[in-house]
Amino acid sequence: MGSRERSVDLGDLVLSLAPVANSPLGGVLKCSQAVDCAALVEALEASPEALTDALNDSQGLLLLPDMDGISSDPELLVRLSRLCGPEVEDYKQTLTHEHLIHPDVPEVLVLGNQPPSNRKPPPRPEPAVTEEGELPVQFPHRRGWHTDQSFRRPPPDMSLFYCVEPSLKGQGQTLFANGTAAYAALPSDLQEQASRLEGLHALLGTGRSEEAVLRGDEVKPLLAHQRSQRQPLVRRHPVTGIPALYLCEDEQMDWVDGPIIGMQTGPGGDGAALLYKLISHYTHRDFVYAHDWDAGDLVIYDNRCLIHSATWYDEQAHDRLMWRTTVRGNPGPEYAGEARSWIPAEGLKPMSGL
């Protein structure tokens, strides 16, 4: 089920929160009257808990349409992000290549097929649709499921994903899967097994992905702050208290020393078999929403209880430009007191050697 319908009173503005249509999760937060984007941000800042309350009421997925003003003022995206947690991350201080960072606002990650980002869309699945003629969502037909930057510990809490320029309708959707509902639907023995285990999450492009291991690629040497990080397969949400699955597949798991701690390593091991079973269950259509973007859409998603995946679009015919922020600071008690794993030693940069 999506969010329950209710009003969100911001004083001079009243917003409506309603379920995302035809989706097993998510809410839409919007104003019934025309309102300037900057004025809406200011009203939300005056009621700082309204945004995260709406997000938690919507299973960790919240759509704010018609936020076009962000395109001309990316600082509005940063201001909204500050309402979602203690710290909006500066991507220059994380494990992020500099050509993906907004030149004027370092808290904004730039994802597009144009220079300097040059991010290619994922390949089209084979076949391109299911037997029912639908967009494939379930692993392994759909690949690329992940949660943002899980190769850092503590990992970020939330992401705000904004559409500057969408691809053609029916292409370039973003898929979101509900880890809370997926965990609740597991058999009790599998819940218990997953709750005792940790996955090993790897920095992208280091030769540790499933595909890289299967190809026999060289495993890159890593500095201490770039090494793979253990994360629980099940996380209890620090606000709602509800458990959710927490795992990725292929590129963001470590298939050299993982993917699951204490189990056989590599694509042929029993750790892989369990990961495949869990991720296939997690991405069943019953738990998945496909968002077809419009310019000005802002989607806030909770990395602690959701995973997501990009989809193909025709980059030769269409440009696509997205901005993203990440927010950290409330990962849960299992991370209490931990230093940030991604901080390099003095004199080194986060991406030194990569």
KESE-307089 format. One record per residue (C-alpha): residue number from 1; x negated, y, z. Coordinates in steps of 0.2 Angstrom, whole numbers. Example, Ala and Ser with C-alpha at 12.3 -4.5 7.8 and 13.67 -1.06 7.14 Angstrom:
DRENZA	n	c1	c2	c3
DRENZA	1	-62	-22	39;
DRENZA	2	-68	-5	36;
//
This chain:
DRENZA	n	c1	c2	c3
DRENZA	1	0	0	0;
DRENZA	2	-5	18	-3;
DRENZA	3	-4	32	9;
DRENZA	4	13	36	18;
DRENZA	5	21	52	11;
DRENZA	6	20	67	22;
DRENZA	7	16	85	23;
DRENZA	8	0	93	27;
DRENZA	9	2	110	35;
DRENZA	10	-12	122	32;
DRENZA	11	-3	137	39;
DRENZA	12	0	148	24;
DRENZA	13	-1	133	12;
DRENZA	14	8	117	14;
DRENZA	15	1	102	4;
DRENZA	16	10	85	0;
DRENZA	17	1	68	3;
DRENZA	18	9	54	-7;
DRENZA	19	3	37	-13;
DRENZA	20	-6	35	-29;
DRENZA	21	6	28	-41;
DRENZA	22	5	10	-46;
DRENZA	23	-10	7	-35;
DRENZA	24	-13	-4	-19;
DRENZA	25	-23	10	-11;
DRENZA	26	-26	29	-11;
DRENZA	27	-17	45	-9;
DRENZA	28	-14	61	-19;
DRENZA	29	-16	78	-10;
DRENZA	30	-9	93	-19;
DRENZA	31	0	109	-17;
DRENZA	32	17	111	-25;
DRENZA	33	14	129	-29;
DRENZA	34	0	136	-40;
DRENZA	35	-15	140	-29;
DRENZA	36	-33	146	-33;
DRENZA	37	-46	132	-29;
DRENZA	38	-56	144	-18;
DRENZA	39	-41	148	-8;
DRENZA	40	-37	130	-6;
DRENZA	41	-54	126	0;
DRENZA	42	-53	141	12;
DRENZA	43	-36	135	19;
DRENZA	44	-44	117	22;
DRENZA	45	-59	125	31;
DRENZA	46	-47	133	43;
DRENZA	47	-39	116	47;
DRENZA	48	-55	105	46;
DRENZA	49	-48	89	51;
DRENZA	50	-34	89	38;
DRENZA	51	-44	82	24;
DRENZA	52	-52	67	33;
DRENZA	53	-35	63	42;
DRENZA	54	-27	62	24;
DRENZA	55	-42	51	18;
DRENZA	56	-40	39	33;
DRENZA	57	-21	38	30;
DRENZA	58	-25	33	12;
DRENZA	59	-36	18	15;
DRENZA	60	-52	29	11;
DRENZA	61	-47	35	-6;
DRENZA	62	-40	53	-9;
DRENZA	63	-37	62	-25;
DRENZA	64	-36	81	-26;
DRENZA	65	-30	86	-44;
DRENZA	66	-32	103	-52;
DRENZA	67	-48	108	-43;
DRENZA	68	-55	116	-59;
DRENZA	69	-63	130	-50;
DRENZA	70	-77	119	-44;
DRENZA	71	-84	118	-62;
DRENZA	72	-88	137	-61;
DRENZA	73	-93	137	-43;
DRENZA	74	-101	120	-37;
DRENZA	75	-103	127	-20;
DRENZA	76	-85	124	-17;
DRENZA	77	-88	106	-19;
DRENZA	78	-102	107	-5;
DRENZA	79	-90	117	6;
DRENZA	80	-77	103	4;
DRENZA	81	-90	90	8;
DRENZA	82	-94	98	24;
DRENZA	83	-77	95	30;
DRENZA	84	-80	76	28;
DRENZA	85	-95	73	40;
DRENZA	86	-109	81	49;
DRENZA	87	-121	82	35;
DRENZA	88	-120	85	16;
DRENZA	89	-135	77	9;
DRENZA	90	-149	86	-1;
DRENZA	91	-153	74	-15;
DRENZA	92	-171	81	-16;
DRENZA	93	-173	72	1;
DRENZA	94	-166	55	-4;
DRENZA	95	-171	42	-16;
DRENZA	96	-165	51	-31;
DRENZA	97	-174	55	-47;
DRENZA	98	-175	74	-49;
DRENZA	99	-167	75	-67;
DRENZA	100	-151	69	-59;
DRENZA	101	-150	84	-46;
DRENZA	102	-141	100	-50;
DRENZA	103	-154	113	-54;
DRENZA	104	-146	126	-42;
DRENZA	105	-136	116	-29;
DRENZA	106	-147	101	-23;
DRENZA	107	-132	94	-14;
DRENZA	108	-124	89	-31;
DRENZA	109	-129	74	-41;
DRENZA	110	-126	76	-60;
DRENZA	111	-120	61	-69;
DRENZA	112	-117	63	-88;
DRENZA	113	-123	57	-105;
DRENZA	114	-130	74	-109;
DRENZA	115	-148	79	-105;
DRENZA	116	-156	80	-93;
DRENZA	117	-146	67	-84;
DRENZA	118	-144	55	-99;
DRENZA	119	-134	42	-90;
DRENZA	120	-128	29	-101;
DRENZA	121	-111	21	-98;
DRENZA	122	-111	3	-94;
DRENZA	123	-108	-9	-108;
DRENZA	124	-91	-14	-113;
DRENZA	125	-86	-31	-105;
DRENZA	126	-84	-46	-116;
DRENZA	127	-70	-48	-120;
DRENZA	128	-65	-30	-118;
DRENZA	129	-48	-34	-110;
DRENZA	130	-41	-48	-100;
DRENZA	131	-29	-62	-107;
DRENZA	132	-15	-51	-101;
DRENZA	133	-22	-36	-111;
DRENZA	134	-27	-26	-96;
DRENZA	135	-43	-18	-91;
DRENZA	136	-55	-31	-83;
DRENZA	137	-58	-27	-65;
DRENZA	138	-63	-43	-56;
DRENZA	139	-81	-50	-55;
DRENZA	140	-89	-57	-65;
DRENZA	141	-79	-51	-80;
DRENZA	142	-82	-34	-72;
DRENZA	143	-100	-30	-67;
DRENZA	144	-108	-15	-58;
DRENZA	145	-98	-15	-42;
DRENZA	146	-107	-6	-28;
DRENZA	147	-106	7	-14;
DRENZA	148	-116	23	-15;
DRENZA	149	-134	22	-9;
DRENZA	150	-133	6	2;
DRENZA	151	-151	4	0;
DRENZA	152	-154	17	13;
DRENZA	153	-151	14	32;
DRENZA	154	-140	21	39;
DRENZA	155	-131	22	23;
DRENZA	156	-120	37	18;
DRENZA	157	-102	38	24;
DRENZA	158	-92	46	10;
DRENZA	159	-94	53	-7;
DRENZA	160	-85	67	-16;
DRENZA	161	-84	64	-35;
DRENZA	162	-78	78	-47;
DRENZA	163	-74	78	-65;
DRENZA	164	-81	92	-75;
DRENZA	165	-78	85	-92;
DRENZA	166	-69	68	-94;
DRENZA	167	-71	55	-108;
DRENZA	168	-57	51	-119;
DRENZA	169	-41	45	-110;
DRENZA	170	-42	26	-107;
DRENZA	171	-61	26	-107;
DRENZA	172	-73	30	-93;
DRENZA	173	-62	26	-79;
DRENZA	174	-69	23	-61;
DRENZA	175	-63	7	-52;
DRENZA	176	-61	7	-33;
DRENZA	177	-59	-9	-23;
DRENZA	178	-52	-9	-5;
DRENZA	179	-63	-18	7;
DRENZA	180	-51	-17	21;
DRENZA	181	-37	-26	12;
DRENZA	182	-50	-39	5;
DRENZA	183	-57	-43	22;
DRENZA	184	-39	-45	29;
DRENZA	185	-35	-57	15;
DRENZA	186	-50	-69	18;
DRENZA	187	-47	-86	26;
DRENZA	188	-52	-85	45;
DRENZA	189	-67	-96	43;
DRENZA	190	-74	-85	29;
DRENZA	191	-70	-69	39;
DRENZA	192	-80	-77	54;
DRENZA	193	-95	-82	42;
DRENZA	194	-96	-65	34;
DRENZA	195	-95	-56	50;
DRENZA	196	-111	-65	56;
DRENZA	197	-121	-61	41;
DRENZA	198	-131	-47	33;
DRENZA	199	-134	-42	15;
DRENZA	200	-151	-36	8;
DRENZA	201	-148	-20	-2;
DRENZA	202	-162	-14	-15;
DRENZA	203	-167	2	-23;
DRENZA	204	-162	2	-41;
DRENZA	205	-176	0	-54;
DRENZA	206	-188	-9	-43;
DRENZA	207	-187	-27	-51;
DRENZA	208	-176	-34	-38;
DRENZA	209	-159	-34	-46;
DRENZA	210	-151	-51	-52;
DRENZA	211	-154	-47	-70;
DRENZA	212	-172	-42	-67;
DRENZA	213	-176	-58	-57;
DRENZA	214	-167	-69	-71;
DRENZA	215	-178	-60	-84;
DRENZA	216	-194	-63	-74;
DRENZA	217	-198	-44	-72;
DRENZA	218	-212	-38	-62;
DRENZA	219	-207	-34	-44;
DRENZA	220	-213	-16	-41;
DRENZA	221	-223	-13	-25;
DRENZA	222	-214	-1	-14;
DRENZA	223	-219	11	0;
DRENZA	224	-211	8	17;
DRENZA	225	-197	21	14;
DRENZA	226	-192	13	-2;
DRENZA	227	-190	-5	4;
DRENZA	228	-174	-15	4;
DRENZA	229	-162	-13	19;
DRENZA	230	-152	-25	29;
DRENZA	231	-133	-20	30;
DRENZA	232	-119	-30	38;
DRENZA	233	-108	-39	26;
DRENZA	234	-93	-33	37;
DRENZA	235	-92	-16	45;
DRENZA	236	-80	-10	57;
DRENZA	237	-74	8	52;
DRENZA	238	-80	20	66;
DRENZA	239	-64	30	65;
DRENZA	240	-50	18	61;
DRENZA	241	-58	3	70;
DRENZA	242	-53	-8	55;
DRENZA	243	-66	-21	48;
DRENZA	244	-70	-21	30;
DRENZA	245	-82	-30	18;
DRENZA	246	-98	-21	14;
DRENZA	247	-108	-28	-1;
DRENZA	248	-113	-25	-19;
DRENZA	249	-118	-36	-33;
DRENZA	250	-132	-37	-46;
DRENZA	251	-142	-21	-46;
DRENZA	252	-140	-15	-29;
DRENZA	253	-144	-31	-20;
DRENZA	254	-161	-38	-17;
DRENZA	255	-162	-55	-27;
DRENZA	256	-180	-58	-22;
DRENZA	257	-179	-59	-3;
DRENZA	258	-160	-60	-3;
DRENZA	259	-146	-56	-7;
DRENZA	260	-140	-63	10;
DRENZA	261	-152	-63	25;
DRENZA	262	-155	-81	32;
DRENZA	263	-149	-90	16;
DRENZA	264	-157	-97	1;
DRENZA	265	-164	-82	-10;
DRENZA	266	-162	-78	-28;
DRENZA	267	-148	-81	-41;
DRENZA	268	-147	-100	-38;
DRENZA	269	-147	-100	-19;
DRENZA	270	-133	-102	-7;
DRENZA	271	-134	-84	-3;
DRENZA	272	-129	-80	-21;
DRENZA	273	-115	-92	-21;
DRENZA	274	-107	-84	-5;
DRENZA	275	-110	-66	-13;
DRENZA	276	-101	-72	-29;
DRENZA	277	-87	-79	-19;
DRENZA	278	-85	-63	-9;
DRENZA	279	-87	-51	-22;
DRENZA	280	-75	-60	-34;
DRENZA	281	-62	-60	-20;
DRENZA	282	-65	-41	-16;
DRENZA	283	-62	-36	-34;
DRENZA	284	-46	-45	-36;
DRENZA	285	-33	-34	-45;
DRENZA	286	-23	-34	-29;
DRENZA	287	-36	-23	-21;
DRENZA	288	-41	-12	-36;
DRENZA	289	-36	5	-42;
DRENZA	290	-42	11	-59;
DRENZA	291	-43	30	-60;
DRENZA	292	-42	38	-77;
DRENZA	293	-50	55	-75;
DRENZA	294	-43	72	-80;
DRENZA	295	-54	88	-79;
DRENZA	296	-53	95	-62;
DRENZA	297	-50	79	-53;
DRENZA	298	-59	77	-36;
DRENZA	299	-59	60	-28;
DRENZA	300	-65	57	-11;
DRENZA	301	-70	39	-6;
DRENZA	302	-76	31	9;
DRENZA	303	-91	21	6;
DRENZA	304	-89	12	23;
DRENZA	305	-74	2	16;
DRENZA	306	-73	4	-3;
DRENZA	307	-84	-1	-17;
DRENZA	308	-82	6	-35;
DRENZA	309	-88	3	-53;
DRENZA	310	-90	13	-68;
DRENZA	311	-82	8	-85;
DRENZA	312	-87	10	-103;
DRENZA	313	-84	25	-114;
DRENZA	314	-89	29	-132;
DRENZA	315	-103	41	-128;
DRENZA	316	-107	43	-147;
DRENZA	317	-90	52	-149;
DRENZA	318	-87	60	-132;
DRENZA	319	-97	68	-118;
DRENZA	320	-93	65	-100;
DRENZA	321	-100	75	-85;
DRENZA	322	-97	71	-67;
DRENZA	323	-103	79	-50;
DRENZA	324	-105	70	-34;
DRENZA	325	-110	74	-16;
DRENZA	326	-113	62	-2;
DRENZA	327	-110	65	16;
DRENZA	328	-118	56	31;
DRENZA	329	-118	56	50;
DRENZA	330	-105	43	56;
DRENZA	331	-110	26	50;
DRENZA	332	-104	17	66;
DRENZA	333	-112	11	83;
DRENZA	334	-122	-3	74;
DRENZA	335	-133	11	67;
DRENZA	336	-134	21	83;
DRENZA	337	-151	29	86;
DRENZA	338	-159	23	70;
DRENZA	339	-172	34	61;
DRENZA	340	-168	37	42;
DRENZA	341	-176	23	32;
DRENZA	342	-179	34	17;
DRENZA	343	-190	48	24;
DRENZA	344	-207	46	17;
DRENZA	345	-224	47	26;
DRENZA	346	-232	65	27;
DRENZA	347	-238	70	10;
DRENZA	348	-227	58	0;
DRENZA	349	-211	62	-10;
DRENZA	350	-196	50	-9;
DRENZA	351	-199	43	-27;
DRENZA	352	-218	42	-26;
DRENZA	353	-224	28	-37;
DRENZA	354	-207	25	-45;
//
